[in-house]
């Protein structure tokens, strides 16, 4: 299983966290794989150590894979979570009040955005 945290907006525009797991199947010598999921594009990103972005919406429905560095995400209701290197997020709050994002380490953060 791979754990993913989803950030989404409810019908009132408030953002929330939801954790879920992706099922992996045994594929023998090549390891355990999930089902295929179609994607639109992939974007590589690097932000400065001082990155601290106020409330915003995700520009697209997308996965974010943290390659290097940690991030704190705050929902519109004030709930905060910290995600470290290797975390996978599913950002779906493309409408509503959005979320805040800031680096938690004094170094450049590298990530991949996978638009779906």
N, C-alpha and C positions, 0 to 999 in steps of 0.2 A: 504494500500500500504506500501511496505517496500522499502526504497531508498537504492540503491547500487551504488557505484562508481567503474567503470571499468578502469583498467590501461591496455593499449594495445599498440602494435607496428604497425605502418603503413608500407606500402610497401617499404619505404626508411629506415626503422629501427628506426624511431623516436617514442618515447613513448608519449602517450596522456592520458588525463582523459576523461571519458564520464559518465554522470549520467543517471541512468534509474531506473524504479520502477518495483517491482514485484507485480502483481495483487493478491489480497487475496479474497477468497470467504467466504461468511457467512456459517458456519457449525454449527449453532445453539449454544447449550450450551457449546460446546468445543471451540468456538471462530472462528476467521477468519484464513483460511489456504491457502497457495499457492498450486500449483500443485506439485506433487512429482518430485524430480530431482535426478537421480542416482548419487552416489558418489563412489570413489575408496577407500578412506581411510580418517582418521581424525588424526591430529597431534596437541598435546597441546604444547605450547611454552611459555617460559619466557626468557626475555633478561634483561641485566644489565641496570641501570640508564644511563650509559654513551654510550649506543648503538648508533652508527653513522656509517652506512654501505654505502660505496661508490657505484658507479654505478654497478648494477647487474641485471640479468634477474630473473624472477620468475622461480623456478626449475620445476614447473608443473603448468598447468591451475588449479587455486584454488581460493576458497573463503577464505578471512581472516576476522574473527570476533574479534574485539578488546574487550577483557573482562575487562581489567584494564589498564589505562594509554593511553596517546595520542601519535600520531606519525605525523611527517611531511614527505611527499613524494614529491620528485622533479623529474619531467620528464626530458628527454634528451634535451628538448627545454627550460628548465629553469623554467617552470611553477611549482609553489609550492602550495600544499594544506595541511591543517591540519585536522586530523581526530581524534575524541575523543572516549572515552569509549562508546561502543555500536555500533560504525560504522561497516559497512559491505563493504568489498572491493572484487572485482572480478579481480584477477591478471591474465592477459593473455599475458603479454610481455615476453614470453618465448624465444624470439629471438630479435635481434636488439640491440639498444644501452642501453636499460634497464632504471632503475630508482634508485634514492638514497632514503634511509630511515634513519630517526633518531628520537630518543625519544624527546619529547617536555617537559617532566616532569622529575624531579630528583627522579624517583622511578622506580622499576622494572615494565616492561610492560608485561602483560599476554595476550595471544591471542590463537585462534584456527585456524588451517589451515584445510580446507576441500577440498581435492583433487578431481577434477572432470574429 
